[in-house]
Amino acid sequence: MAPLEFGWFLPTMGDTTAFARPVEVASSSEMFERVTCAAESAGFDYMLIPVQTNCWEAWIASAMMVAHSRTIKMLVAARPGYINPALLAKMISTFDRLSGGRICINLIAGGSDEEAAADGVTYPKEQRYELMEEEVTILKALWTSKGPVDFVGKYYQLNQAVTRPPIFQQPYPKFYLGGGSRQAWELSARHANVHLFWGDSPARIASQMAEIRELAAGYGRRADIGFGMRLQIICREREEDAWSAAHALVEGASDAHKEMVRNTFTISVANRRMQELAKNEDKFLGPHLWTGITAVRAGAGVAVVGDPAQCAATLQQFIDIGCHSFCLSGYLHDEEAERFGRLVRPLLLAKNRERMTTLA
């Protein structure tokens, strides 16, 4: 079984404890460093750097945070069409060398054609997946080839391309991909080390894992692909305090705000599933698996809510069906990271000691 790993989220758009209010903690180097150091101290293995329009630039932010930390890796997006793959290969190998292997790659096609077009990437989503396929193929070829690389594809042509410095992690950094479409699953099956699901019921996730494993088997990769969950977490020492914090996050959100969320990333299958869950009146996928945030936040909004034992038990359900990677976030992000490390991680360690490392 793969070792368990835990990732945290760097809110480069700012931080808040209530979506109805303006950002409470503004984006800044000091805030980024505080969240990163809290996550590292709490035992998180990697930090997800977001790339949505309201976020600060991910490559610069991640490079700065590597310099302000010691062990945590940066999970940074390689978005199709944004950076020529020959240059991207060099950027990643340089980052990999200078950081001593503290980078992993998040494959994101993007949930909005309009957002991509605003950035000058005019391919529709289906073509962005085709573009991503070529880019990942080129990256892997440049990092593993013993000589210059030639490539002729639909979107890219390379003639005797080389990358310096050589990649540090062998054979190359891990690839993560989250997506609910068939194209996303196919790309994960062929290239990803970890397919990250957005929150859903353990039974539904187990069924989708089985489908993606079968796709991976077609590429000879059944044993090479792993699975993870992208979840929010709201943990307090008392359950009632956790629910108070959860409800405070969503209270007061206007109809206009909720409508904006419904109309964001509408071409994303994963986000459409979040909006489907937002319509569920009781807001629960399980006793401590709550869909309330999905109505006020675009993207992965399913939250684990409860006291430490309840949160650990809910995460354990996903471990038991075969998930080994957990990319989490909570509000405020430095404070919730500290609570996870102090309250929840020890309980998961007690149940999964052979798959987790003890913090120094």
BELBEL-V431013 format. One record per residue. N is the residue number from 1. RES is the residue in one letter. PHI is phi in whole degrees, -180 to 180 (none if undefined). Layout:
N|RES|PHI  N|RES|PHI
//
This chain:
1|M|none  2|A|-69  3|P|-59  4|L|-75  5|E|-135  6|F|-132  7|G|-114  8|W|-124  9|F|-120  10|L|-101  11|P|-81  12|T|-71  13|M|-91  14|G|108  15|D|-129  16|T|-157  17|T|-112  18|A|-156  19|F|-69  20|A|-76  21|R|-100  22|P|-62  23|V|-54  24|E|-85  25|V|-119  26|A|-72  27|S|-63  28|S|-168  29|S|-60  30|E|-65  31|M|-67  32|F|-59  33|E|-66  34|R|-63  35|V|-67  36|T|-61  37|C|-67  38|A|-64  39|A|-66  40|E|-63  41|S|-65  42|A|-81  43|G|94  44|F|-71  45|D|-88  46|Y|-146  47|M|-124  48|L|-80  49|I|-105  50|P|-77  51|V|-133  52|Q|-63  53|T|-52  54|N|-76  55|C|-89  56|W|-74  57|E|-62  58|A|-75  59|W|-68  60|I|-68  61|A|-60  62|S|-68  63|A|-64  64|M|-63  65|M|-74  66|V|-62  67|A|-70  68|H|-104  69|S|-142  70|R|-119  71|T|-129  72|I|-70  73|K|-88  74|M|-105  75|L|-100  76|V|-118  77|A|-80  78|A|-104  79|R|-96  80|P|-62  81|G|90  82|Y|-85  83|I|-135  84|N|-53  85|P|-63  86|A|-66  87|L|-70  88|L|-61  89|A|-60  90|K|-69  91|M|-59  92|I|-69  93|S|-67  94|T|-67  95|F|-58  96|D|-61  97|R|-67  98|L|-68  99|S|-95  100|G|71  101|G|90  102|R|-106  103|I|-143  104|C|-138  105|I|-114  106|N|-102  107|L|-90  108|I|-129  109|A|-80  110|G|98  111|G|-94  112|S|-143  113|D|-64  114|E|-66  115|E|-65  116|A|-64  117|A|-65  118|A|-62  119|D|-91  120|G|93  121|V|-101  122|T|-99  123|Y|-70  124|P|-67  125|K|-59  126|E|-59  127|Q|-73  128|R|-64  129|Y|-67  130|E|-61  131|L|-61  132|M|-61  133|E|-58  134|E|-65  135|E|-65  136|V|-66  137|T|-60  138|I|-66  139|L|-56  140|K|-64  141|A|-65  142|L|-65  143|W|-81  144|T|-110  145|S|-72  146|K|-88  147|G|-151  148|P|-60  149|V|-113  150|D|-106  151|F|-150  152|V|-129  153|G|-131  154|K|-70  155|Y|-112  156|Y|-131  157|Q|-133  158|L|-117  159|N|-129  160|Q|59  161|A|-80  162|V|-135  163|T|-128  164|R|-132  165|P|-79  166|P|-65  167|I|-63  168|F|-87  169|Q|-75  170|Q|-111  171|P|-77  172|Y|-171  173|P|-61  174|K|-70  175|F|-106  176|Y|-116  177|L|-148  178|G|-119  179|G|177  180|G|-105  181|S|-84  182|R|-63  183|Q|-62  184|A|-64  185|W|-63  186|E|-63  187|L|-68  188|S|-61  189|A|-59  190|R|-88  191|H|-128  192|A|-80  193|N|-85  194|V|-136  195|H|-97  196|L|-95  197|F|-87  198|W|-78  199|G|-57  200|D|-165  201|S|-69  202|P|-55  203|A|-65  204|R|-66  205|I|-64  206|A|-60  207|S|-64  208|Q|-70  209|M|-58  210|A|-61  211|E|-65  212|I|-70  213|R|-60  214|E|-65  215|L|-63  216|A|-63  217|A|-61  218|G|-66  219|Y|-105  220|G|70  221|R|-124  222|R|-53  223|A|-86  224|D|-94  225|I|-98  226|G|-118  227|F|-135  228|G|-147  229|M|-125  230|R|-101  231|L|-137  232|Q|-87  233|I|-139  234|I|-132  235|C|-118  236|R|-136  237|E|-65  238|R|-114  239|E|-58  240|E|-63  241|D|-71  242|A|-64  243|W|-69  244|S|-62  245|A|-66  246|A|-63  247|H|-69  248|A|-64  249|L|-61  250|V|-108  251|E|-64  252|G|82  253|A|-66  254|S|-76  255|D|-61  256|A|-65  257|H|-64  258|K|-65  259|E|-65  260|M|-60  261|V|-64  262|R|-61  263|N|-97  264|T|-98  265|F|55  266|T|-69  267|I|-85  268|S|-81  269|V|-61  270|A|-63  271|N|-71  272|R|-62  273|R|-65  274|M|-61  275|Q|-71  276|E|-63  277|L|-66  278|A|-63  279|K|-81  280|N|-70  281|E|-63  282|D|-83  283|K|65  284|F|-126  285|L|-99  286|G|-172  287|P|-56  288|H|-129  289|L|-118  290|W|-114  291|T|-102  292|G|-58  293|I|-70  294|T|-61  295|A|-79  296|V|-121  297|R|-139  298|A|-70  299|G|92  300|A|-70  301|G|-120  302|V|-76  303|A|-122  304|V|-90  305|V|-130  306|G|157  307|D|-82  308|P|-55  309|A|-65  310|Q|-68  311|C|-66  312|A|-63  313|A|-65  314|T|-67  315|L|-63  316|Q|-62  317|Q|-58  318|F|-75  319|I|-61  320|D|-67  321|I|-91  322|G|119  323|C|-79  324|H|-124  325|S|-122  326|F|-130  327|C|-103  328|L|-114  329|S|-154  330|G|-166  331|Y|-123  332|L|-66  333|H|-70  334|D|-70  335|E|-69  336|E|-70  337|A|-61  338|E|-63  339|R|-63  340|F|-60  341|G|-62  342|R|-85  343|L|-106  344|V|-101  345|R|-56  346|P|-61  347|L|-71  348|L|-67  349|L|-61  350|A|-63  351|K|-88  352|N|-135  353|R|-59  354|E|-76  355|R|-116  356|M|-132  357|T|-94  358|T|-81  359|L|-68  360|A|-68
//
